[in-house]
């Protein structure tokens, strides 16, 4: 096990990652903030789902998720239709325009990382990817859990 001072240093580095994420978000189109990009990414990756499941994956409250869903729906980036298993519920899926938007965001993010990490070796980038994946898996991943109740006690959120 690492020394306590190493965990303290890691905590400082993880806090600094917030600044990196904010800098990367500045490059996003004004009408597609990070939460909208997250909605598109999750729908693209996991397919059609209810808003409740999307809230679980985003680890935010349903009311917050609903605002994000409304934002992307107004831009035609997602489609909403009745759930055949429960007509009161709606299923969300990424639209063709939403996939195009997501592809553009992904390209932009990749270019930004290439520009800022141009002096990193391939091995350094691969090591960072592997270590971030290991870190994430050490904390668990709400995307692999089944219900919102499972995530309530395990995943801290800004708003509940």
N, CA, C and O of each residue as an XYZ file, in Angstrom:
640
protein
N       0.852     -1.178      0.000
C       0.000      0.000      0.000
C       0.894      1.237      0.000
O       1.926      1.275      0.671
N       0.486      2.229     -0.752
C       1.254      3.467     -0.875
C       1.208      4.252      0.434
O       0.305      4.082      1.254
N       2.192      5.103      0.602
C       2.246      5.968      1.785
C       1.122      7.002      1.717
O       0.681      7.384      0.633
N       0.671      7.443      2.878
C      -0.414      8.429      2.955
C      -0.084      9.681      2.141
O      -0.971     10.249      1.504
N       1.158     10.114      2.153
C       1.540     11.317      1.414
C       1.308     11.143     -0.094
O       1.005     12.110     -0.792
N       1.449      9.927     -0.583
C       1.192      9.679     -1.999
C      -0.296      9.820     -2.320
O      -0.657     10.313     -3.389
N      -1.153      9.392     -1.403
C      -2.595      9.555     -1.608
C      -2.975     11.032     -1.529
O      -3.849     11.491     -2.264
N      -2.320     11.773     -0.640
C      -2.574     13.216     -0.548
C      -2.176     13.915     -1.842
O      -2.896     14.787     -2.328
N      -1.035     13.533     -2.397
C      -0.599     14.109     -3.675
C      -1.560     13.724     -4.800
O      -1.880     14.546     -5.659
N      -2.010     12.489     -4.791
C      -2.980     12.046     -5.795
C      -4.259     12.874     -5.696
O      -4.821     13.265     -6.719
N      -4.719     13.142     -4.488
C      -5.925     13.960     -4.305
C      -5.732     15.345     -4.918
O      -6.654     15.877     -5.535
N      -4.568     15.924     -4.758
C      -4.284     17.238     -5.358
C      -4.307     17.147     -6.888
O      -4.847     18.029     -7.556
N      -3.730     16.099     -7.428
C      -3.728     15.927     -8.880
C      -5.145     15.718     -9.420
O      -5.498     16.253    -10.471
N      -5.941     14.950     -8.707
C      -7.317     14.722     -9.153
C      -8.117     16.022     -9.127
O      -8.959     16.246     -9.997
N      -7.866     16.869     -8.150
C      -8.522     18.184     -8.120
C      -8.117     19.009     -9.333
O      -8.939     19.720     -9.911
N      -6.871     18.914     -9.711
C      -6.372     19.670    -10.866
C      -6.980     19.177    -12.177
O      -7.046     19.930    -13.149
N      -7.419     17.940    -12.211
C      -8.051     17.425    -13.428
C      -9.319     18.210    -13.735
O      -9.703     18.344    -14.897
N      -9.970     18.727    -12.700
C     -11.139     19.579    -12.921
C     -10.792     20.778    -13.789
O     -11.574     21.173    -14.653
N      -9.617     21.357    -13.557
C      -9.183     22.499    -14.368
C      -8.937     22.077    -15.815
O      -9.241     22.829    -16.741
N      -8.395     20.895    -16.011
C      -8.176     20.376    -17.363
C      -9.523     20.186    -18.057
O      -9.686     20.564    -19.217
N     -10.476     19.606    -17.355
C     -11.803     19.398    -17.937
C     -12.479     20.723    -18.279
O     -13.124     20.840    -19.321
N     -12.334     21.721    -17.405
C     -12.921     23.036    -17.697
C     -12.272     23.666    -18.922
O     -12.959     24.276    -19.741
N     -10.970     23.525    -19.054
C     -10.273     24.070    -20.219
C     -10.744     23.374    -21.495
O     -10.944     24.021    -22.523
N     -10.917     22.075    -21.424
C     -11.396     21.341    -22.588
C     -12.835     21.745    -22.921
O     -13.196     21.830    -24.095
N     -13.654     21.994    -21.903
C     -15.042     22.391    -22.125
C     -15.145     23.759    -22.797
O     -16.108     24.026    -23.515
N     -14.162     24.620    -22.569
C     -14.175     25.943    -23.210
C     -14.150     25.832    -24.732
O     -14.610     26.735    -25.431
N     -13.623     24.750    -25.232
C     -13.541     24.560    -26.669
C     -14.796     23.961    -27.284
O     -14.882     23.824    -28.504
N     -15.770     23.604    -26.453
C     -17.007     23.035    -26.989
C     -17.872     24.140    -27.593
O     -17.774     25.295    -27.177
N     -18.710     23.804    -28.561
C     -19.638     24.803    -29.106
C     -20.533     25.351    -27.993
O     -20.893     24.624    -27.067
N     -20.887     26.627    -28.087
C     -21.664     27.257    -27.022
C     -23.000     26.565    -26.776
O     -23.506     26.596    -25.653
N     -23.580     25.944    -27.792
C     -24.879     25.298    -27.611
C     -24.760     23.835    -27.181
O     -25.766     23.133    -27.079
N     -23.528     23.375    -26.928
C     -23.340     21.988    -26.501
C     -22.392     21.931    -25.298
O     -21.219     21.583    -25.437
N     -22.915     22.279    -24.118
C     -22.084     22.214    -22.915
C     -21.725     20.769    -22.568
O     -22.290     19.839    -23.143
N     -20.798     20.573    -21.640
C     -20.348     19.223    -21.307
C     -21.474     18.247    -20.948
O     -21.412     17.077    -21.327
N     -22.491     18.704    -20.233
C     -23.580     17.786    -19.867
C     -24.343     17.315    -21.097
O     -24.768     16.161    -21.155
N     -24.524     18.193    -22.081
C     -25.188     17.790    -23.323
C     -24.332     16.772    -24.063
O     -24.846     15.796    -24.611
N     -23.040     17.002    -24.075
C     -22.128     16.044    -24.707
C     -22.204     14.700    -23.992
O     -22.147     13.654    -24.637
N     -22.331     14.715    -22.668
C     -22.432     13.470    -21.904
C     -23.710     12.717    -22.262
O     -23.687     11.495    -22.408
N     -24.822     13.435    -22.403
C     -26.083     12.797    -22.796
C     -25.897     12.094    -24.141
O     -26.276     10.933    -24.295
N     -25.322     12.788    -25.099
C     -25.123     12.202    -26.427
C     -24.199     10.992    -26.368
O     -24.474      9.964    -26.986
N     -23.109     11.117    -25.628
C     -22.145     10.024    -25.532
C     -22.781      8.789    -24.905
O     -22.592      7.675    -25.392
N     -23.532      8.985    -23.830
C     -24.139      7.843    -23.147
C     -25.209      7.169    -24.005
O     -25.292      5.941    -24.038
N     -26.020      7.957    -24.693
C     -27.033      7.363    -25.572
C     -26.386      6.646    -26.752
O     -26.881      5.613    -27.203
N     -25.296      7.186    -27.245
C     -24.587      6.535    -28.343
C     -23.963      5.225    -27.871
O     -24.024      4.213    -28.570
N     -23.373      5.251    -26.701
C     -22.666      4.071    -26.195
C     -23.609      2.967    -25.716
O     -23.386      1.792    -26.005
N     -24.668      3.344    -24.980
C     -25.520      2.346    -24.342
C     -26.859      2.148    -25.036
O     -27.618      1.250    -24.673
N     -27.155      2.979    -26.033
C     -28.400      2.817    -26.770
C     -29.588      3.456    -26.079
O     -29.450      4.179    -25.092
N     -30.728      3.176    -26.612
C     -31.987      3.746    -26.149
C     -32.231      3.413    -24.675
O     -31.968      2.299    -24.224
N     -32.745      4.416    -23.928
C     -33.001      4.218    -22.503
C     -33.988      5.253    -21.985
O     -34.276      6.248    -22.650
N     -34.497      5.003    -20.793
C     -35.350      5.954    -20.099
C     -34.493      7.039    -19.452
O     -33.289      6.876    -19.252
N     -35.148      8.139    -19.134
C     -34.447      9.253    -18.481
C     -33.877      8.827    -17.131
O     -32.800      9.280    -16.745
N     -34.581      7.971    -16.421
C     -34.088      7.501    -15.119
C     -32.757      6.785    -15.235
O     -31.860      6.990    -14.418
N     -32.632      5.949    -16.246
C     -31.361      5.242    -16.457
C     -30.266      6.225    -16.840
O     -29.126      6.091    -16.395
N     -30.604      7.211    -17.661
C     -29.632      8.232    -18.033
C     -29.171      8.993    -16.794
O     -27.985      9.296    -16.660
N     -30.087      9.300    -15.897
C     -29.728      9.989    -14.647
C     -28.748      9.148    -13.835
O     -27.801      9.682    -13.257
N     -28.970      7.839    -13.789
C     -28.041      6.941    -13.094
C     -26.651      7.015    -13.710
O     -25.650      7.154    -13.007
N     -26.608      6.922    -15.020
C     -25.324      6.918    -15.721
C     -24.581      8.244    -15.555
O     -23.352      8.274    -15.481
N     -25.334      9.327    -15.498
C     -24.718     10.641    -15.325
C     -24.445     10.941    -13.851
O     -23.727     11.885    -13.523
N     -25.025     10.130    -12.971
C     -24.889     10.300    -11.517
C     -25.371     11.678    -11.073
O     -24.725     12.349    -10.268
N     -26.527     12.088    -11.617
C     -27.162     13.337    -11.216
C     -28.653     13.103    -11.000
O     -29.196     12.076    -11.407
N     -29.294     14.047    -10.369
C     -30.710     13.979    -10.066
C     -31.547     13.980    -11.349
O     -31.129     14.507    -12.380
N     -32.728     13.381    -11.262
C     -33.634     13.325    -12.413
C     -33.976     14.718    -12.948
O     -34.051     14.906    -14.162
N     -34.184     15.692    -12.063
C     -34.552     17.034    -12.534
C     -33.418     17.656    -13.339
O     -33.661     18.352    -14.325
N     -32.199     17.410    -12.927
C     -31.038     17.918    -13.662
C     -30.945     17.213    -15.015
O     -30.719     17.852    -16.042
N     -31.118     15.910    -15.005
C     -31.076     15.136    -16.248
C     -32.170     15.598    -17.203
O     -31.936     15.721    -18.405
N     -33.352     15.853    -16.679
C     -34.458     16.309    -17.529
C     -34.128     17.618    -18.233
O     -34.482     17.793    -19.399
N     -33.460     18.534    -17.553
C     -33.047     19.788    -18.193
C     -32.063     19.530    -19.324
O     -32.152     20.145    -20.387
N     -31.125     18.617    -19.091
C     -30.154     18.290    -20.139
C     -30.841     17.617    -21.327
O     -30.518     17.903    -22.480
N     -31.784     16.728    -21.042
C     -32.524     16.041    -22.110
C     -33.317     17.060    -22.924
O     -33.329     16.994    -24.153
N     -33.973     17.992    -22.257
C     -34.727     19.029    -22.958
C     -33.815     19.832    -23.870
O     -34.169     20.121    -25.013
N     -32.650     20.189    -23.369
C     -31.688     20.978    -24.152
C     -31.303     20.258    -25.447
O     -31.340     20.855    -26.522
N     -30.937     18.986    -25.347
C     -30.503     18.264    -26.548
C     -31.686     17.930    -27.462
O     -31.533     17.880    -28.682
N     -32.854     17.704    -26.875
C     -34.048     17.429    -27.688
C     -34.437     18.658    -28.505
O     -34.821     18.533    -29.667
N     -34.340     19.840    -27.907
C     -34.681     21.076    -28.618
C     -33.779     21.301    -29.830
O     -34.173     21.986    -30.774
N     -32.593     20.742    -29.813
C     -31.653     20.884    -30.916
C     -31.759     19.736    -31.921
O     -31.044     19.709    -32.923
N     -32.648     18.799    -31.645
C     -32.845     17.673    -32.559
C     -31.767     16.618    -32.456
O     -31.597     15.818    -33.377
N     -31.033     16.598    -31.353
C     -29.939     15.654    -31.192
C     -30.386     14.326    -30.596
O     -29.656     13.337    -30.669
N     -31.575     14.295    -30.009
C     -32.131     13.035    -29.517
C     -33.591     12.951    -29.942
O     -34.221     13.944    -30.304
N     -34.095     11.739    -29.884
C     -35.503     11.490    -30.162
C     -36.119     10.874    -28.913
O     -35.481     10.092    -28.209
N     -37.377     11.242    -28.650
C     -38.125     10.663    -27.533
C     -39.368      9.989    -28.090
O     -40.076     10.553    -28.924
N     -39.621      8.780    -27.620
C     -40.825      8.076    -28.056
C     -41.353      7.226    -26.897
O     -40.609      6.907    -25.969
N     -42.644      6.858    -26.954
C     -43.233      6.073    -25.854
C     -42.526      4.735    -25.673
O     -42.114      4.090    -26.637
N     -42.399      4.344    -24.422
C     -41.844      3.038    -24.081
C     -42.941      1.997    -24.299
O     -43.996      2.093    -23.673
N     -42.728      1.010    -25.163
C     -43.775      0.018    -25.430
C     -44.135     -0.804    -24.183
O     -45.232     -1.358    -24.110
N     -43.232     -0.885    -23.213
C     -43.504     -1.655    -21.994
C     -44.252     -0.830    -20.949
O     -44.870     -1.386    -20.041
N     -44.195      0.512    -21.080
C     -44.874      1.397    -20.135
C     -45.172      2.703    -20.865
O     -44.314      3.580    -20.964
N     -46.373      2.818    -21.363
C     -46.765      3.962    -22.174
C     -46.612      5.304    -21.482
O     -46.580      6.335    -22.152
N     -46.515      5.319    -20.143
C     -46.321      6.579    -19.419
C     -44.881      7.070    -19.526
O     -44.611      8.257    -19.343
N     -43.976      6.174    -19.817
C     -42.551      6.511    -19.897
C     -42.130      6.776    -21.334
O     -42.771      6.328    -22.286
N     -41.043      7.510    -21.463
C     -40.480      7.805    -22.778
C     -39.093      7.180    -22.863
O     -38.349      7.135    -21.884
N     -38.769      6.703    -24.050
C     -37.421      6.206    -24.326
C     -36.671      7.278    -25.100
O     -37.238      7.965    -25.950
N     -35.415      7.405    -24.799
C     -34.545      8.375    -25.459
C     -33.571      7.629    -26.353
O     -33.086      6.553    -26.001
N     -33.290      8.209    -27.510
C     -32.236      7.648    -28.357
C     -31.581      8.805    -29.112
O     -32.208      9.825    -29.397
N     -30.326      8.614    -29.417
C     -29.596      9.643    -30.148
C     -30.110      9.664    -31.591
O     -30.350      8.616    -32.190
N     -30.273     10.858    -32.132
C     -30.731     10.997    -33.522
C     -29.519     11.019    -34.458
O     -28.373     11.044    -34.010
N     -29.790     11.010    -35.731
C     -28.705     11.106    -36.715
C     -27.936     12.419    -36.526
O     -26.706     12.435    -36.569
N     -28.672     13.521    -36.316
C     -28.006     14.810    -36.071
C     -27.214     14.794    -34.774
O     -26.149     15.402    -34.677
N     -27.742     14.096    -33.783
C     -27.023     13.976    -32.512
C     -25.731     13.193    -32.676
O     -24.710     13.541    -32.081
N     -25.771     12.135    -33.482
C     -24.550     11.358    -33.723
C     -23.519     12.193    -34.474
O     -22.323     12.105    -34.197
N     -23.984     13.001    -35.423
C     -23.065     13.898    -36.139
C     -22.438     14.898    -35.170
O     -21.236     15.157    -35.230
N     -23.260     15.462    -34.273
C     -22.745     16.403    -33.276
C     -21.716     15.719    -32.385
O     -20.655     16.283    -32.114
N     -22.022     14.516    -31.931
C     -21.108     13.763    -31.081
C     -19.803     13.460    -31.811
O     -18.726     13.557    -31.224
N     -19.896     13.100    -33.072
C     -18.688     12.831    -33.865
C     -17.816     14.078    -33.968
O     -16.592     13.989    -33.873
N     -18.442     15.242    -34.162
C     -17.692     16.506    -34.220
C     -17.042     16.814    -32.873
O     -15.890     17.247    -32.823
N     -17.776     16.593    -31.785
C     -17.224     16.827    -30.446
C     -16.044     15.907    -30.176
O     -15.032     16.329    -29.617
N     -16.178     14.667    -30.570
C     -15.108     13.696    -30.375
C     -13.866     14.095    -31.162
O     -12.748     14.012    -30.655
N     -14.066     14.524    -32.390
C     -12.950     14.969    -33.226
C     -12.268     16.181    -32.591
O     -11.040     16.251    -32.530
N     -13.063     17.120    -32.125
C     -12.514     18.320    -31.488
C     -11.712     17.957    -30.231
O     -10.614     18.472    -30.020
N     -12.261     17.079    -29.410
C     -11.580     16.671    -28.177
C     -10.274     15.961    -28.491
O      -9.254     16.206    -27.845
N     -10.307     15.085    -29.479
C      -9.096     14.366    -29.876
C      -8.026     15.340    -30.351
O      -6.859     15.219    -29.978
N      -8.423     16.301    -31.170
C      -7.465     17.309    -31.657
C      -6.890     18.131    -30.511
O      -5.694     18.420    -30.492
N      -7.738     18.509    -29.556
C      -7.265     19.291    -28.420
C      -6.252     18.498    -27.595
O      -5.230     19.039    -27.172
N      -6.536     17.227    -27.370
C      -5.593     16.394    -26.623
C      -4.280     16.236    -27.395
O      -3.199     16.304    -26.810
N      -4.381     16.025    -28.702
C      -3.163     15.901    -29.515
C      -2.317     17.167    -29.438
O      -1.093     17.097    -29.325
N      -2.972     18.324    -29.499
C      -2.239     19.596    -29.442
C      -1.557     19.789    -28.090
O      -0.399     20.202    -28.024
N      -2.281     19.488    -27.018
C      -1.746     19.744    -25.686
C      -0.773     18.679    -25.205
O       0.049     18.938    -24.326
N      -0.860     17.490    -25.773
C       0.030     16.399    -25.360
C       0.996     16.008    -26.473
O       1.498     14.885    -26.495
N       1.255     16.926    -27.392
C       2.091     16.614    -28.558
C       3.494     16.141    -28.186
O       4.134     15.425    -28.956
N       3.968     16.536    -27.016
C       5.322     16.139    -26.623
C       5.336     14.870    -25.763
O       6.389     14.483    -25.256
N       4.193     14.230    -25.599
C       4.127     12.975    -24.868
C       4.420     11.826    -25.835
O       4.046     11.875    -27.007
N       5.081     10.815    -25.336
C       5.313      9.620    -26.163
C       4.033      8.786    -26.224
O       3.132      8.947    -25.401
N       3.971      7.900    -27.203
C       2.846      6.968    -27.297
C       2.730      6.138    -26.022
O       1.629      5.871    -25.540
N       3.881      5.732    -25.481
C       3.877      4.944    -24.250
C       3.304      5.741    -23.082
O       2.577      5.183    -22.260
N       3.621      7.043    -22.991
C       3.087      7.877    -21.914
C       1.562      7.988    -22.012
O       0.861      7.877    -21.006
N       1.059      8.204    -23.219
C      -0.394      8.317    -23.407
C      -1.062      6.981    -23.078
O      -2.105      6.951    -22.425
N      -0.468      5.887    -23.526
C      -1.025      4.561    -23.233
C      -1.020      4.288    -21.727
O      -1.979      3.731    -21.193
N       0.053      4.676    -21.048
C       0.141      4.472    -19.604
C      -0.927      5.294    -18.878
O      -1.575      4.795    -17.959
N      -1.109      6.549    -19.287
C      -2.148      7.377    -18.667
C      -3.518      6.753    -18.879
O      -4.308      6.671    -17.938
N      -3.814      6.312    -20.098
C      -5.094      5.648    -20.372
C      -5.287      4.432    -19.466
O      -6.356      4.256    -18.882
N      -4.270      3.605    -19.351
C      -4.369      2.397    -18.538
C      -4.564      2.738    -17.060
O      -5.364      2.103    -16.373
N      -3.839      3.731    -16.578
C      -3.943      4.085    -15.168
C      -5.293      4.744    -14.851
O      -5.857      4.498    -13.785
N      -5.810      5.564    -15.747
C      -7.128      6.165    -15.521
C      -8.218      5.104    -15.526
O      -9.153      5.172    -14.729
N      -8.107      4.129    -16.415
C      -9.066      3.024    -16.440
C      -8.988      2.228    -15.139
O     -10.013      1.840    -14.578
N      -7.785      1.994    -14.671
C      -7.605      1.257    -13.418
C      -8.187      2.052    -12.247
O      -8.827      1.477    -11.366
N      -7.971      3.353    -12.233
C      -8.526      4.206    -11.177
C     -10.048      4.137    -11.192
O     -10.681      3.932    -10.156
N     -10.627      4.309    -12.378
C     -12.082      4.278    -12.494
C     -12.642      2.949    -12.029
O     -13.643      2.913    -11.313
N     -12.007      1.854    -12.429
C     -12.520      0.539    -12.041
C     -12.343      0.277    -10.548
O     -13.099     -0.501     -9.967
N     -11.362      0.913     -9.923
C     -11.179      0.758     -8.478
C     -12.333      1.365     -7.694
O     -12.623      0.939     -6.576
N     -12.983      2.347     -8.273
C     -14.113      2.996     -7.623
C     -15.438      2.412     -8.062
O     -16.489      2.801     -7.552
N     -15.403      1.492     -8.991
C     -16.644      0.955     -9.526
C     -17.138      1.863    -10.626
O     -16.593      2.943    -10.853
N     -18.162      1.423    -11.296
C     -18.670      2.174    -12.434
C     -20.173      2.032    -12.462
O     -20.693      0.935    -12.664
N     -20.885      3.149    -12.257
C     -22.348      3.100    -12.207
C     -22.936      2.592    -13.514
O     -24.075      2.126    -13.533
N     -22.188      2.670    -14.601
C     -22.719      2.211    -15.883
C     -22.889      0.706    -15.920
O     -23.582      0.184    -16.793
N     -22.264     -0.008    -14.978
C     -22.403     -1.450    -14.956
C     -23.418     -1.897    -13.923
O     -23.687     -3.092    -13.799
N     -23.982     -0.964    -13.184
C     -24.954     -1.312    -12.149
C     -26.356     -1.222    -12.711
O     -26.609     -0.521    -13.691
N     -27.269     -1.949    -12.071
C     -28.610     -2.051    -12.605
C     -29.599     -0.998    -12.183
O     -30.418     -0.581    -13.002
N     -29.567     -0.541    -10.936
C     -30.628      0.344    -10.473
C     -30.070      1.593     -9.847
O     -28.916      1.646     -9.420
N     -30.930      2.610     -9.802
C     -30.555      3.880     -9.183
C     -30.239      3.682     -7.707
O     -29.347      4.345     -7.178
N     -30.955      2.781     -7.029
C     -30.708      2.540     -5.612
C     -29.300      2.026     -5.378
O     -28.681      2.354     -4.365
N     -28.785      1.225     -6.298
C     -27.415      0.736     -6.170
C     -26.422      1.874     -6.187
O     -25.404      1.813     -5.498
N     -26.691      2.910     -6.956
C     -25.724      3.987     -7.119
C     -25.867      5.061     -6.055
O     -24.919      5.807     -5.810
N     -27.032      5.161     -5.413
C     -27.255      6.216     -4.440
C     -26.170      6.276     -3.385
O     -25.648      7.355     -3.101
N     -25.817      5.142     -2.795
C     -24.882      5.163     -1.684
C     -23.431      5.078     -2.126
O     -22.536      5.329     -1.319
N     -23.170      4.735     -3.372
C     -21.812      4.498     -3.815
C     -21.214      5.619     -4.650
O     -19.992      5.736     -4.741
N     -22.056      6.445     -5.261
C     -21.559      7.449     -6.163
C     -21.940      8.828     -5.653
O     -23.124      9.162     -5.595
N     -20.949      9.632     -5.281
C     -21.275     10.979     -4.830
C     -21.738     11.813     -6.021
O     -21.205     11.687     -7.124
N     -22.718     12.649     -5.791
C     -23.195     13.520     -6.848
C     -23.235     14.949     -6.353
O     -23.328     15.211     -5.154
N     -23.164     15.864     -7.298
C     -23.221     17.268     -6.933
C     -24.610     17.628     -6.445
O     -24.762     18.449     -5.540
N     -25.627     17.016     -7.044
C     -27.019     17.300     -6.681
C     -27.772     16.003     -6.552
O     -27.679     15.148     -7.434
N     -28.502     15.834     -5.499
C     -29.360     14.655     -5.340
C     -30.771     15.068     -5.178
O     -31.649     14.218     -5.030
